[in-house]
């Protein structure tokens, strides 16, 4: 009987330890992938809302008379694409159907082209979304091994300026 109690205690201890490790892993994944993705979502949402709902394009044109706001807006979009790819591949929600469905809805909106909404400067088809997302992501060594981060807006502007026309 004593061996049964010890076995149950060992199983319960092992189970508790495994749950603690899973909890730590979820926290680690959130810090590495989810939090930066949420930041990218918030920044992009804020820009789109300000432009479409609050007339922010006028304010942006005044602040950036040289049109630099367009490159900044592009950076926010591309940063979103990069973090979305990372979250859907490495994050804790890789198999979550709600997250997948919502991410696909955002990608679809950026890829829309029909008679009512012609292709414009902020229209990106799926292959472009992936390529642009990869453009801003970088891998680097970190506390947990290889981690992801985005390049800065200034490095993005340099890459845009140095890329060949039409690419």
Residue pairs with C-beta under 8 A, 6 or more apart in sequence:
26 92
28 144
29 90
29 91
29 92
30 92
32 90
32 91
32 144
32 147
32 148
33 83
33 86
33 87
33 90
33 91
33 92
33 148
34 87
34 91
34 92
34 93
36 83
36 148
36 149
36 150
37 83
37 84
37 86
37 87
37 91
40 76
40 79
40 80
40 82
40 83
40 84
40 150
41 80
41 83
43 76
43 79
43 80
44 76
44 77
44 79
44 80
47 56
47 73
47 76
50 56
50 59
51 57
51 60
51 73
60 69
61 67
61 69
63 69
64 72
70 121
71 156
71 157
71 160
72 153
73 122
74 122
74 160
75 136
75 153
75 156
75 157
77 110
77 122
77 124
77 132
78 132
78 133
78 135
78 136
78 156
79 136
79 150
80 106
80 133
81 124
81 129
81 130
81 132
81 133
81 136
82 132
82 133
82 134
82 135
82 136
82 137
82 150
83 133
83 137
83 150
84 103
84 106
84 107
84 133
85 130
85 133
85 134
85 137
86 137
86 148
87 93
87 99
87 103
88 94
88 99
88 100
88 103
90 148
93 99
93 100
107 126
107 129
110 122
110 123
110 124
110 129
111 123
111 124
111 125
111 126
111 129
112 123
113 119
113 123
113 125
124 132
135 156
135 159
136 150
136 151
136 156
137 148
137 149
137 150
137 151
138 148
138 149
138 150
138 151
139 146
139 147
139 148
140 146
140 147
140 148
140 149
141 147
151 159
